[in-house]
Structure formats: structure tokens, C-alpha cells
Amino acid sequence: MNILCTSIPTINFVELLINRHGEDITLFVTELRPFEESVSASLRELEERKISVVLITDNMMGALFQSYEIDSVYSVFMKQESETYICPAGAHMAALLCEEFQKAFYLVTLRSDSGLYLSKSAPENFFGRSIATALENVHFIEYKWDIVEKSMVSEVLE
């Protein structure tokens, strides 16, 4: 079974996936910082557990859906606001691709008692911020969090 995760999963997150789908899973994981120590440590834990992991960047999700049979997508969410969920970057694109390719999109609650907790605080600025660069006329907007509409979610797992 091929599962796309929109962030590096913790061991408890992987246990949840194994309980739902069995041991024979391949995780396609979106990550823009593969050489960061915390990411490397998580990947080593997954390797020790013999979990098959393929690391991709967020912008490769469309090509991934076209090239591989992705069975389902999982993302964590930090906060629910009315009809939306606040998720890590890439979750909204993954949800759109799930709609297009008719795949299930699951959200998993981030709670400190669940062992699925990846961040110690809820995001304060959901819509990005302007970043100054060394070049006077070059600017970009950094989006750390995605907004996913409730209607795009197949199921919320707590």
C-alpha cells in the first residue's frame, strides 16, 4: 500500500498507519529539509523499523500521483477553525490531488498526549509573511501552514 504523508511521521503516527493498513506499506513523505538533524533522526527510526520511505518535495506531489498508485494521504492538523483545518505546508495541495484522483485524504489530530505531536505551539501566522532578502527588489512569501476545507477531508482521526 502506498501512502503519502505531508510531513515526517513520528513512530506513533506510523503505528496508527500500520494498525489501519497492515505492515506492507510504503510511505511517500513530503519534506523540504531532508538534511536537518530532526528529520534525519526520524528517518533513521523508520529505517530501523523496516518501514519503506520515499522522500519527495512538496512540489513533486502532482508527478507522484501521476506516476504511482497512491492509495491514501495522511496529514496532521494543528488547529480547527470553523470549516477549515490548519495543517503543515503541502496539505492543501495533497487534498486537491486527492479530489482529482479520487483518493481518501485523512487528517490526524496533533495532541501532546497522542505521541503524534510534532510542534509545541499552534501557528500564529497562518497565511505567511514577507521575508526580506539581501537583494533589494527580490521578495518572497513563506507559507508555513496550509488551510484545508472541511469538505476536502475524508475522515478526521483522533
C-alpha positions in Angstrom: 0.0 0.0 0.0 1.4 3.4 -1.0 0.6 6.2 1.5 1.5 9.9 1.1 2.3 11.7 4.4 2.5 15.5 4.2 5.2 15.7 6.9 7.7 13.4 8.5 5.7 10.9 10.6 6.5 10.0 14.2 6.7 6.4 15.2 3.3 6.7 16.8 1.9 8.1 13.6 3.4 5.1 11.7 1.9 2.7 14.3 -1.5 4.3 13.5 -0.9 3.7 9.8 0.2 0.1 10.4 -2.9 -0.6 12.6 -5.1 0.7 9.8 -3.3 -0.7 6.7 -1.0 -3.5 7.9 2.8 -3.9 7.8 3.2 -3.8 4.0 3.2 0.0 3.4 5.4 2.4 1.6 5.4 5.9 2.9 5.9 8.7 0.4 6.8 11.7 2.6 7.0 15.3 1.6 9.9 17.1 3.2 11.9 20.2 2.1 14.5 19.8 4.9 15.8 16.3 4.5 19.3 17.0 5.9 18.0 18.7 9.1 19.0 16.7 12.2 15.5 16.1 13.5 14.3 14.9 10.1 17.4 12.6 9.7 16.7 11.2 13.2 13.1 10.4 12.3 14.1 8.8 9.1 16.7 6.6 10.9 13.9 5.4 13.3 11.7 4.5 10.4 14.6 2.6 8.8 15.3 0.7 12.0 11.6 -0.3 12.0 12.0 -1.5 8.4 9.4 1.0 7.1 9.9 1.8 3.4 10.1 5.5 2.9 10.4 7.6 -0.2 11.3 11.3 0.4 9.8 13.8 -2.0 9.5 17.6 -2.1 6.0 19.2 -1.9 6.2 20.3 -5.5 6.5 16.7 -6.6 3.1 15.6 -5.4 1.4 16.0 -8.8 4.1 13.9 -10.6 3.9 11.3 -7.8 0.1 10.9 -8.2 0.6 10.5 -12.0 3.5 8.0 -11.7 2.5 5.9 -8.7 -0.7 4.4 -7.4 -1.2 6.4 -4.2 -3.8 4.7 -2.0 -4.4 7.4 0.5 -3.0 10.6 2.0 -2.5 11.5 5.7 -1.7 14.9 7.1 -1.7 16.2 10.7 -3.5 19.3 11.7 -2.7 21.7 14.4 -6.0 23.5 14.8 -9.6 23.5 13.6 -11.3 26.9 12.8 -14.9 26.7 11.9 -15.0 25.0 8.5 -11.2 24.7 8.0 -8.2 22.9 9.4 -4.7 24.4 9.9 -2.2 21.9 8.5 1.5 21.8 7.5 2.6 23.2 4.2 1.6 20.9 1.3 -1.6 19.6 2.9 -3.9 21.7 0.7 -2.2 20.6 -2.5 -2.4 17.0 -1.3 -6.2 17.4 -0.6 -6.7 18.9 -4.1 -4.8 16.0 -5.6 -7.0 13.5 -3.6 -10.1 15.1 -5.0 -8.7 15.0 -8.6 -7.5 11.3 -8.3 -10.4 10.2 -6.1 -8.3 9.2 -3.1 -9.0 9.4 0.6 -7.5 12.3 2.5 -7.2 11.8 6.3 -6.4 14.3 8.9 -4.8 13.2 12.2 -5.1 15.4 15.3 -1.9 16.7 16.8 -2.3 16.3 20.6 0.5 16.2 23.1 -0.9 13.0 24.7 -1.2 11.2 21.4 2.5 10.8 20.6 1.7 12.4 17.2 2.7 15.8 18.3 5.3 17.4 16.0 5.1 21.0 17.1 4.9 22.5 20.6 2.7 25.5 19.7 -0.1 26.3 17.3 0.9 28.6 14.4 0.3 32.2 15.0 0.5 33.4 11.4 -1.3 31.0 9.1 -1.1 33.0 5.9 2.7 33.5 5.5 4.8 36.6 5.9 7.0 38.7 3.7 10.7 37.9 4.0 13.4 40.5 3.4 16.3 39.2 1.3 19.8 40.6 0.5 18.5 41.7 -2.9 16.6 44.9 -2.7 13.9 44.1 -5.3 13.5 40.4 -4.6 10.9 39.3 -2.1 9.0 36.1 -1.5 6.2 35.0 0.8 6.8 32.0 3.0 3.8 29.8 3.7 4.3 27.6 6.8 0.8 26.5 7.2 -2.0 25.4 4.8 -5.7 25.8 5.2 -7.7 22.7 4.2 -11.5 23.0 3.9 -13.6 20.5 5.9 -15.3 19.4 2.7 -12.0 18.0 1.4 -11.4 15.7 4.3 -12.4 12.0 4.2 -12.1 11.4 7.9 -10.5 13.0 11.0 -8.6 10.6 13.2 -8.3 11.4 16.9 
